[in-house]
Amino acid sequence: MPSDRNETAICSEVARLLKEERLRQGMTMTDLADSVGLSQQMVSYVERGMRGPTLVTLIRMADGLGIELWKVIRDASKPS
């Protein structure tokens, strides 16, 4: 079973990758939030790792960015 530390690192990396993609696309947090029906505050919490988002929230954010969540998780899980 993976350690909590490993799970935390993967969650942090998922958040970083989502933020990186949002910025790459030139979107603000508000743009993303509005496009997927989340609050800007929730997007901020997720990107900063302050809240453990639900799977539904992650799917909505990935959809809003036009990316597949499974690829983000795969990339976040790769050893550094």
C-alpha positions as CSV (number, residue, x, y, z in Angstrom):
1,M,0.0,0.0,0.0
2,P,1.4,3.5,-0.9
3,S,2.5,5.7,1.9
4,D,0.6,8.9,2.8
5,R,3.7,10.8,1.7
6,N,3.6,9.3,-1.7
7,E,-0.2,10.0,-2.1
8,T,0.4,13.6,-1.0
9,A,3.1,14.0,-3.6
10,I,0.9,12.6,-6.3
11,C,-2.0,14.9,-5.3
12,S,0.3,17.9,-5.3
13,E,1.7,17.0,-8.7
14,V,-1.9,16.6,-10.1
15,A,-2.7,20.1,-8.8
16,R,0.5,21.5,-10.3
17,L,-0.1,20.0,-13.7
18,L,-3.7,21.3,-13.8
19,K,-2.5,24.8,-12.9
20,E,0.3,24.6,-15.4
21,E,-2.2,23.6,-18.2
22,R,-4.5,26.4,-17.2
23,L,-1.7,29.0,-17.4
24,R,-0.5,27.5,-20.7
25,Q,-3.9,28.1,-22.1
26,G,-4.0,31.7,-20.8
27,M,-7.0,31.0,-18.6
28,T,-7.5,32.7,-15.2
29,M,-8.9,30.8,-12.3
30,T,-12.1,32.6,-12.8
31,D,-12.3,31.6,-16.4
32,L,-11.8,27.9,-15.5
33,A,-14.2,28.1,-12.6
34,D,-17.0,29.8,-14.6
35,S,-16.6,27.3,-17.5
36,V,-17.1,24.3,-15.2
37,G,-19.4,25.6,-12.5
38,L,-17.0,25.8,-9.6
39,S,-16.1,28.8,-7.5
40,Q,-12.8,30.6,-8.2
41,Q,-12.0,29.8,-4.5
42,M,-12.3,26.1,-5.1
43,V,-10.0,26.2,-8.1
44,S,-7.5,28.1,-6.0
45,Y,-7.8,25.6,-3.1
46,V,-7.2,22.7,-5.5
47,E,-4.2,24.3,-7.3
48,R,-2.6,25.3,-4.0
49,G,-3.2,21.9,-2.4
50,M,-5.3,23.3,0.3
51,R,-8.3,21.0,-0.3
52,G,-8.4,17.4,-1.4
53,P,-10.8,17.7,-4.3
54,T,-13.3,15.1,-5.1
55,L,-12.9,13.0,-8.3
56,V,-15.9,14.9,-9.8
57,T,-14.1,18.3,-9.2
58,L,-10.9,17.0,-10.8
59,I,-12.9,15.7,-13.8
60,R,-14.7,19.0,-14.2
61,M,-11.4,20.9,-14.0
62,A,-9.8,18.6,-16.6
63,D,-12.8,18.8,-18.9
64,G,-12.7,22.6,-18.6
65,L,-9.1,22.5,-19.7
66,G,-9.9,20.1,-22.6
67,I,-7.5,17.4,-21.2
68,E,-8.0,13.8,-20.0
69,L,-7.7,13.4,-16.2
70,W,-6.3,9.9,-16.5
71,K,-3.3,11.4,-18.4
72,V,-2.7,14.0,-15.7
73,I,-2.8,11.2,-13.0
74,R,-0.5,9.1,-15.1
75,D,2.0,11.9,-15.5
76,A,1.7,12.8,-11.8
77,S,2.4,9.2,-10.8
78,K,5.6,8.9,-12.8
79,P,8.7,8.6,-10.6
80,S,10.9,11.7,-10.7
